[in-house]
């Protein structure tokens, strides 16, 4: 009796697997057909694809006020899954979107539900990527190779990144990075009133961004990195009296404020010490906004400062970089 039950169970599992594989092949064929069609706002009647039925192309409101077309959709055969866990099969793909004003690469999770094609989750990247390809998909984790060019065409970043669906930020990285292992990603202390965001930036790195506002000053702080670490503070001060304003004094004033109100007092103290020493020796720490001066604290750590004063607005940029 027990042997008979085991055979029935194996038969059921085999049948279930065959049905599942047949469903996946059907869905894959649907998406393969989708790749052959010019998708744009003026061609929502995709009857050639959907067995003569009307098929609506549902997009984010981001594109609602301008004409766009998806020039290309790329995905791997094993990209089918249920990435957002809603019970409807979807596919992880790269979409190349063209519009009147811009060209974009989007990582997206696409779903065909009845008569609707919908990008249910996406992340936008610039066309600065020389290569942006899906490498593999396993357990609904997608590996992407991303080669990003620098300003002069040199390779700025060449990384294999693992990505997964995230209900808050659409897509999240699940790559092994030292910076992501930090237990506390906050920059400002928790008792400081700031707006906080955590998302993937254009280099496919997790980035923490926080914004502090006072009467005449806005400070935007950000951290990102993988096996390195970047901390940046961008300060915008308005209603400045250019005749009385002293850039060096204000720089030290801001650093004192940041030492007291962020999680990085030790790091900022190193910057402060170096600035004071160079001020004493009459050595410049900044060449306005050219960022061509690297102030080395040691062999693997440096900071850069950018400054500009336009009419009554002063912009100050403090960037700290550390190899890990």
N, C-alpha and C positions, 0 to 999 in steps of 0.2 A: 504493500500500500504506500509506504514511504517513498520507495523508488518511483512509483507511478506519479506521486505528487511532485517529486523533484523534476521528472521529465516534463510534466505540465508547466512547471515554473520556468524551466529553461526554454521551452517552446514559446511561452508568453513573452519572455525577455527578448528572444530572437525576433518574434513578430513585432514587438514594440520598437526594437532597434531598426528593423526594416522600414516600418512606417515613418519613423523619425528621419531616417536617411532619405526616403522618398520625398518627404516634405521639404527637407533641406535642399535637395536637387531642384525641386519645383521653385522654391524661393530664389535659389541661385540663378536659375534660368530667367526669372522675372527681372532680377537686378542686372543680369547680363544684357537683356533686351533694353533696359533703361539706359545703359551706357551708349546705345546706338542712337538715341533720340536727342535732338537739340532742345534742351529745356530752357524755356524763357517765358516771360509773362504773357507774350502774345501767342503762345502755343501750349495752352493748357488742355486742349482737346487731344489727348494722346490715344486716340482710338486704335491706332495701328498696334499699340502695345497691349492695351487692356481688353482684347477680344471684342472690340467694337464699342466698349463702354466709355463714357466720359471719365477722365481721370484728373483730379484737381491737384495742382502743385502748391503745397502750403509752405510758405516761407516766413522767416522772422520779420517783424515790423521794420527792422533795420533797412530792408530793401524796398519797403512799400512805396516810397516816394520817387524811386528812380528805376529805369529799365535795367534789367540784368539778364545775363544768360550764364548757364553752367556749361563751360566749354569742354569740361572733361570730368569724369568720375573714375577714380581708381580704387580697387579693392582686391584683396586676396580671396581665393576660393573658400578658405576656412574662416572668412571674416564674419560669417553669419552666426548670430547668437541672440541672446536677449539681454543686451548690455544694460538697459535701464530697468530690467526686472518687472515689466508690465504684462508679461504673458504673450506679447506679440513679437514675432521674430523681426530682427532688424540687422543692419549690416554696418560695419565700421569702414569708412571710406575717406579718401582725400578728394575734395571738390575744388576745381579751379573755376572761380567765378569772375566774370567780366562785367563791368558796368561802364557807364559813360565817364566816370571820374577815376576809377581805380581797377586794378587787377589784384585779386586776393587768392591765397591758398587757405582753405578751410578744412580742418579736421572735423568730420561730422558723423553722427550716427543717424542713418536714414531708415525710415520705416515705411512699408507699404501696408496700409490698413484700409481694406475695402477699396474705395475709389479715390483715396487720398495718398499722395506721396508727401512725406513730411520729414524735414530735418529736425529731429527731436532734440538734438544737442549738437553744438558746434563750437569751435574755437578758431578764431581768425588769425592768420599770420601773413606777413608781407611777402612780396615776390622777390625779396632779397635772397631767398634760399636757392642755391644752385641745385641742390638735390633735396627732395622731400618725399621719401618713398616708404611704403609699408614693407616691413621685413618679414614679420610673422605674427600670427595671432594664436594664443594658447590660453585656455581657461578664461576667455574674455578679457585678456590683457593683450594690448597691441604694442608691438615694437616698431618704432619709426627710426629711420636714419635721416638725420637732418644736417645738411652742410650749409652753413650760413656764411655768405661773403661779407668781407669788410668794406669800408668806404672805397678803397682803391682796388677792389677785386680780389684781394688776398683772402684766404680761408680764415674766417674769424672763429668759427666753431664747427666741429665735426663730431657728432655724438649719436649713439644709439640710445633712444629714450623709450621707456615702457610707460604706457598710458592706459587708463581705465575710465569708465563712466563715473561722473560725480554729480549728484543731484543738485548741488549748490552752485558749483563753478563749471558745470557742463562736463569738463574733462579734467582729470588730475594725473600727475606723474606718480608712478610707483617705482621709479628707478632708485637704485641704491646710491644716495648722496650723503656725504658727511653733514652738509648744511641742514638737510631735512631731518637729521637725527637730533637736532637741538630740541630739547623738551619744551622750551618756551620760545615761540616765534615773535612775540611782541617786541616792539622797539621802545616805545614810551612806557613808562611805569603805569601800572593799572589805575593809579589814582589821578592820572592826567586825562582830561577830556579830549579824546581824539576819535576820528573816524578810522576804522581798520578794514583792510581788504587782504585776502590771501588768494592768489590765482597763479596761472601759468603765464609767464611773460613771453616775448617774441623769440627768446633764445631757448624756449622749452624748459625753463627753470621755474621752480616754485618761487614766488615773490611775495613778500610781505610789504604792504604799503600802508602808511598811516599819515593822517593830516591833522595838524594842530593849527588852530586859528586864535589870534588875539586881536586887539583893536586895529593895529596897523601892520600886523605881521602874519604871514602864513608860512608854516614849515611843513614840507612834504618829506617824509622819511621812507626809505625803502631798503630792504635787504634781499639778496638773492645769491645763488651760487650752487656749486655741486661739490667738487673737490677743492674749490676756492671759495672765497667769501667777499662780498661787496656790501658795504654800508654807505648809504648816500643821504645827505640832507640838502634839500633845496629850499632856500629861504627867500621869500619875497616880501620886502618891506616898502610900504608906500608912505607918502607925505613926508619925504626926506628933505631936509634943508641942506642942499648941496654945499653951501658955503661953510656950514658948521660941521658937516658929517665927516668923521674920521673912519676910514675903512678898517684899519688895523685894530682900533679900539672896539669897533662893532664886531669884528670876527672873534675876538677874545671874549666879548660879552655873550655872544651866541654859544660859544663852546662851553662857557661857564653854565649857561642855562641848560644846555643839553646834558652836561655831566650830572646835573642835579635831577633831571627829569626823564632820563632814559636808562636802559639797562646796560649802557656801555661807558661808564665813567672811567674805567681803567684805560680803555682804548682811546677815548677822547683826551685823557690826560697826556698820553704819549704825543698826540697831535699838538696839543697846547704847548708842551715842553719844547718841541721842535720849532714851532712858530716863534716862541719867545727867544730862543737861541738865535734864529736867523734874523729876527728883527734887530737884535742887539748887534749882530755882525753886518747889518744892512744888506742882507741877502733876500731877494724876492721869493716868496712862496707861490706866486701866481703871475701869469701873464694874461690878465683879464680873462676872457672866455676861450682861450686857445687850448687849454689843457695840455700844454707841451712841457710843463715842469712837473716831474715826479719827485716828491719829497720822501726819500727812503728813510724809514725808521730802522729797518734791518734789511738783510738780503732778500727776503720774501714778502716784505710789507712796505707799502708806501701810501701816501695820500696826495690828492690833487685838489686845487682850489680854483674856482672860476668866479670872477666878479665883474659886474657892470653896473654903471649908474646912468640911467636915462631919465632926463628931466627930474622928477621927484620920486622915482622908483628905483630901488636898489635890489639887485639880484645877486645872491651869494650861493655858491655850490660847493659843498664839501664831500669829497669822495674818498673812502678808505678801501683799500684792496689788500687782501691777504691770501697767499697761497697756503693750501693745507695738505 
